Amino acid sequence: MNNNGARHILFGKYEMGRLLGQGTFAKVYKGRNLATQENVAIKVVNKDQVKKQGLMEQLKREISVMHNLVKHPNIVELKEVLATKLKVFFIMEYVKGGELFAKVKKGKLKEDIARKYFQQLISAVDYCHSRGVSHRDLKPENLLLDENGDLKVSDFGLSALPEQNLNDGLLHTQCGTPAYVAPEILRKKGYDGAKADIWSCGVVLFVLLAGYLPFQNENLMKMYLKIFKADYEIPPWISKDSRILISKLLVVDPEKRISIPNIMENRWFRKGRQENSITEERKLVSETKNNNQNSPPFYNAFEFISGMSSGFDLSSLFETKKRSSSMFTSKSPAPEILTKLESAANELNLIRVASDSEFKVKLQRKVQGRKGKLAVMAEVYEVAPQVAVVQFSKSAGDSLEYSKFCEEGFKPALKDIVWSWQGETNTFNN
């Protein structure tokens, strides 16, 4: 509800509810999927603020990272990303149990409970690393608990993808929370993000079992010195086996630090952990593909809104190679769009030369251009029951000729079925 008592409906799909929390650039609201009645969390990011701080690439990276991490039981799921000219909306899994930090604030956890959370943390981190992602800010504040008391890793704002590595294959950005950050990051030299994550996991495990941080000092430089030397004391109530594991995690030399496969073989770690649960956690839940040949493929709103919202084009995150393209939305049914495309093609001296499916056709000019015959691929996607997206891309010929052809040929010829061309104002850009 807004201040006037009216419901705030987002894109006709989600109802926004109470504020759950806020940060410098974002607010998180509880929401509800109107179609499924499922509770969701909606993170609203102000694009202008992000741009002013020069953090647009970081925002794009967070979206790309979460898009890359498909369903894992211990990672907060990103369901969809929507955008307007002013805001970006992350539609995420709603995790109602709050932060693990809230439990840790009350003191140390029982060993079996700490072990369960650590097992789930390592499962999630292992999965991230298998997808080429380093989290770089693992701490209890970024570990959430669901209604079943299971851990969920969140907040991938500082995560790194492999593309961020420099020529030496290492990361060079200082980030993370000081008390949890690995010594190699503080040294301002290149570091392996995955190995740095393992150090942070070691600090988390210490905190869960001890109830306080291993490295703490009011003077930040003195705290750094403790981290550089791995100077910490394990309290007497921590068991021998867990002490051994902590000592292998909090190793200053990243090359000598324990690896995740070896963590999983550790005696303390394996206790109470069933083999079939390990197998289940390692399975990837692939996204459902629409195999219905009688309707056009579903175009993920994440990709659609990214491409159609002017000033915030994320299409490069999903394309394996750059290509000239143009896109429009239509309220017409897919068969009617295809009929209109065929008619326009004939008027513009194009012939149909190939078809991968009923909703993807390749059209080619009959005459030679500057770089051979211009060929255009046209694809129709379904976004919603009454909204379709049509995307053109050049598959052969001259780029300048293609751009001119779209502007002077396709646009006028298809005006009867076009709702909005890419970059132009439409219903989604509010």
Secondary structure, 3 states (H helix, E strand, C coil): CCCCCCCEEECCCEEEEEEEEECCCEEEEEEEECCCCCEEEEEEEEHHHHHHCCCHHHHHHHHHHHHHCCCCCCECCEEEEEECCCEEEEEEECCCCCEHHHHHHCCCCCHHHHHHHHHHHHHHHHHHHHCCCECCCCCHHHEEECCCCCEEECCCCCCECHHHCCCCCCECCCCCCHHHCCHHHHCCCCECHHHHHHHHHHHHHHHHHHCCCCCCCCCHHHHHHHHHHCCCCCCCCCCHHHHHHHHHHCCCCCCCCCCHHHHHHCHHHHCCCCHHHHHHHHCCCCCCCCCCCCCCCECCHHHHHHHHCCCCCCHHHCCCCCCCEEEEEECCCHHHHHHHHHHHHHHCCEEEEEEEECCEEEEEECCCECCECCEEEEEEEEEECCEEEEEEEEEECCHHHHHHHHHHHHHHHCCCCCCEECCCCCCCCC
